[in-house]
Amino acid sequence: MPANKRPRRLNYAVNKKGPKTWWKVVKAVSHYQKLQQRIKFEWETKWLVNAVKIVTVKLKKYQINLNKI
């Protein structure tokens, strides 16, 4: 990869970090819930849509069912 190109990965925490810990799971779930509240209040902005996309990938990696949150 050339030095002037940035990596096209979705998120470092999803791609590179080690195994899940309980704190990562708690933080991801609380972040998802806060984003859902903001979407109800602010509607769907592009920033919120991208943030939800990243958090859902994390939750899928941690094998958490979104229907039970």
KAHUUR-V757720 format. One record per pair of residues at least 24 apart in sequence whose C-alpha atoms are under 6 Angstrom apart, sorted by the first residue. I is the first residue (numbers start at 1). J is the second residue. D is the distance in whole Angstrom. If there is no record, write none. Layout:
BEGIN
i=[I	I]
j=[J	J]
d=[D	D]
END
This chain:
BEGIN
i=[14]
j=[58]
d=[6]
END
